[in-house]
């Protein structure tokens, strides 16, 4: 997954692989709304280019 995401970022932005960083952080389902949905999706709608359908 990381390799494919890196390649997609490189292709989309025309950048070198060395400038791409990817971090993954597990989030418990019970914490999803508070830790991810509210601050990152609801709170940053102006930055989203694809929104979830839930």
C-alpha positions as CSV (number, residue, x, y, z in Angstrom):
1,X,0.0,0.0,0.0
2,X,2.8,2.4,0.9
3,X,4.6,1.8,-2.3
4,X,1.4,2.3,-4.4
5,X,0.5,5.5,-2.5
6,X,4.0,6.8,-2.9
7,X,3.9,6.1,-6.7
8,X,0.5,7.8,-7.0
9,X,1.8,10.9,-5.1
10,X,4.8,11.1,-7.3
11,X,2.7,10.8,-10.5
12,X,0.2,13.4,-9.4
13,X,2.7,16.0,-8.2
14,X,5.7,15.2,-10.3
15,X,7.9,14.9,-7.3
16,X,10.8,12.7,-6.2
17,X,10.1,9.7,-4.1
18,X,12.4,11.1,-1.4
19,X,10.0,13.9,-0.5
20,X,7.0,11.7,0.1
21,X,6.2,10.6,3.7
22,X,3.3,8.4,4.8
23,X,2.3,7.7,8.3
24,X,-0.3,5.2,9.5
25,X,-1.9,5.3,12.9
26,X,-4.4,2.8,14.1
27,X,-7.6,4.3,15.7
28,X,-10.1,2.3,17.7
29,X,-13.6,2.3,16.2
30,X,-14.9,3.8,19.4
31,X,-12.5,6.7,19.1
32,X,-13.0,7.4,15.3
33,X,-15.5,10.2,15.6
34,X,-13.6,12.1,18.2
35,X,-10.1,11.6,17.0
36,X,-10.6,11.6,13.2
37,X,-14.1,12.4,11.8
38,X,-14.8,15.6,13.8
39,X,-11.3,17.2,13.6
40,X,-10.1,16.0,10.2
41,X,-13.2,15.5,8.1
42,X,-15.9,17.8,9.6
43,X,-13.4,20.4,10.8
44,X,-11.4,20.6,7.5
45,X,-14.1,20.3,4.8
46,X,-12.5,23.2,2.9
47,X,-9.4,21.0,2.3
48,X,-11.1,17.8,1.4
49,X,-10.9,16.7,-2.3
50,X,-12.9,13.5,-1.7
51,X,-15.4,13.2,1.1
52,X,-16.6,9.9,2.7
53,X,-20.2,8.8,2.1
54,X,-21.0,8.0,5.7
